[in-house]
Amino acid sequence: MKETIVLKKFSDVGMGELFMSRLFHFQGDILNGLFGGKDKEDIQQAIMKVLFEGLEPAFRSLRGLRLKWHDDQIPEREKIQLVESVYTYLVIAFKDRFQDVVEKMGFEIGFIFQKQDHFLKGCQKFKTQYPKIDTAFIDTIIEDRVWINLMIAVRNNVIDHQAGKDPVVISRLSNFLNLNTVEVLFENCWKTMEDFLVVFADSLTDPKYGMKILELSAYAKNKNNPERFGWFDVIKK
């Protein structure tokens, strides 16, 4: 008796979405060049978890929210549930799954999610621990902390664990349960991860091979190009 194989669609979010094409490009072409095809499978699998356990479900919720947000016939609670879903999956993507990717590449960014005094100490430690990375990267992290802290605060105080929390804080944070905010957070989240990945990958590049990761000219002309970075020969003068 022959077995019947039933093929089912894994996801309806494909390479036509910029976040998918760009992160897939990194975990393919950039990692292949960095590790010569070796010792990268665990990093690739970790990136897939970022995509399919975080960003992809966040995007599906965001896509549904776009269709419903301005429709007065849709109950407000239904809209807010979609907003909350975006927050929840973005925190999973960035705080949980992405840290695993970074650790597998040999870096530590847990200090980003700590309180201010520990965060500042972590910034100094990062500079010392990874001297090949331009210190301007820390300035970027400090700026990113604004939206990262907001995203996590809304998830922790409004969506989860409201009991015992200050109602004034909950009320203030609830103002960010809207379409415009999650649109910005989604863009910030995946683009920041892309930036981090390239910074870390570039610092791991061995100059003796004469290759460097640079932005593509196609991206310079079109910021929505499905590929942003590539490997280039470094011409020694």
N, C-alpha and C positions, 0 to 999 in steps of 0.2 A: 504493500500500500504506500503510495507516494504521499509525502507530506506537502501540505500547501503552505507556501510562504506568503504572508501578507505584509506588504510594504505600507508603512504608515508615515505620514509627514511628521518629521521631528519638530519643525518650527516653521511658522509662516513669516518669520523675520529673516530676510536674506541679505545678500551682499549689496543690495540696492540702498541699504541704510548705511550711512557713513561710518557710524561707530563700529559696525560689524566689519566692513571692508578694511578699515584702517588697523584695527586690532588683529584681525586675521593676517594682514600683511606683515605686521610686526612679528607675530608668533611663527610665521613662515620664513619669509626672506631675510629679515633682520637677524633672527635667532640662528638661522642656518649659517649665515656668514660669520656670526660671532663665535659660535662653538664648532664650526666646521662639520655640522651634522651630528655631533656627538654630545652626550650629556645635556640634552636640552628637552628631552621628552617630558620630564617632570615639570619643567617651566611651562611648556606648551599646554599640558593638561591643567595646570593651575590657571592659566589665562582662559582656557575654555570654561572653567568653573566661574570665573569672573563674568564671562559673557552669558552663560546659560543658567546660572543660578542667581545672577544679579542684574546685569544690564538688560538682557533680553526680556525677562518678565517685567522689569521696570518700564521698558519701552512699550510693551504691549498694553500695560495699564495707562501709560501716557497717551498712546494712540487712541484708546477708547475714551479717555477723558477729553481729548480734543473734539471728538464727535458729540459729546454730551454737555460740555461745560456751558455753552450759550443757549442750550435748549431749555426753555422755561417749563416744558412738560416733564422733564426728568427730575425726580425728587432730589433735593439737595444732598440728602444722606448718601444716595447712590454715587453722586459726584465726589463727595468727600472720601468715600471708601476707596475710590480709584486714586485720589491724591495720596491718601495714606499708604496705599500699596506702592506707589512710586517711591515715597520716602523709605519705606521698609526695605525694598529691594536695592535701592541705591546705597543704603548703609551696609547691607550685606556685601554688595559689590566692592565698595571702597574700603570699608573698615575691616571686614572679615576676609573676603577672598583675595583682595589685592595685596594685603600684607603678606599672604602666603607666597604670592608670585615674587614679591620683592625679596623676601627671605631666601627663596630658592636661588635668586640671582646673587645673593651674598650681602644684602643690605638690610638695615633696620630702620623702620619709620614709625614704630609704635609710639614714639614720643609726641607725634603729631596729635594724638588723641588724648593726651594727658592734660592735667591742669596746668595753668600758666607757668608756675615756677618750675615744674618738671619739664615742661615744654622748652623753656629757655635753656635749661641745662642740657636737654637733649640736642638742641640746635648747636651748642658749643661742642658737644661730644661728636656730633655728626661731622662737623668741620675737621676735627682732629682725626677721626677714624677714616674718613674718605677724602684725603687731601687732593685727589685728582679731580674731584667735582668742584666746579667754580662756586665760590661762596655766594654768588648771586642766586644760586638755587635756594638757599635758605631764605633769602628775601622773598622769593616767590612763595615758599611754604608759609611764611608769616602772613602774606596777603591771602593765601588760600584758606587759612584757618578761619576766616570770617564766615565763608559759606559752609565749610566743613562742620564747624561748631553749630551753626544754625541747623543744618541737616540732621545732625545727631541729636541736638536738643529737642527738636520737634518729635523725632522718633521716640526718644526716651521719656519725654515729659507729657506729650499730648497723645501719641498713639499707643504707647505702652506705659505701664506703671504710673498712672495718674494718681492713684491713692496716696494721700499724705503729701502731695505736692502743693506748692503755693498756687492758689487759684488765679492770682494776678499774673504769675509767670505763664500759667497754662493759657490764660486769655490772650496774653501778648503773643505767644508763639502760635496760637490758633489762627492769627491773622495771616500766617504764611501757608495756610492750607488752601492754596488756589492754583489755578492753571499756570499763570505767569511765573510763579516762583518755581514750580517743579520743572517747567521748561528750561529755566536757567540752570537749575541744579543738575538736571540730566546732562546738559551740554558741558557744564563745568566738570562734572564727575568723570566722564569718559575722556575728555580732552586732557584733563590733568593726569589721568593714568597714562595716557599716551606720552605726554611730556616726560613724566617720571621714568617710564620704561626706556625712552631714548637716552635720557641723561645717564641712567645707570648703565645701559648697554655701551654707550660711548666711553664711559670711564673704564670699562672692562676690555676695551679694544687694545690690542698689543701693537704699538707703533712699528715693530720690526716687520710686520706683514705689509706695511705700506697702504693700508686701507682705512677709510674713515666714513662714519655715518653722517650724511648731509641731507638737507632738504632738497627735494626734486624741483627742477625748474617748472614742471607742470603744476606743482603745488603753489609756487610763487605766483603763477598766472591765475590759478583757480583754487581758492581755499577749500573747495568742496571736492577736490581731486580724491579719488578712492585710495591713492597711495601718497604718503607724505614724505617718507624718507627712503634713502637707498644707500648702497655701498659705493664709494668712489675711490679711485686710485689717488694717492697723495703724491704729488710731483715734488721731489726734493730739489731745492735750488742749490 
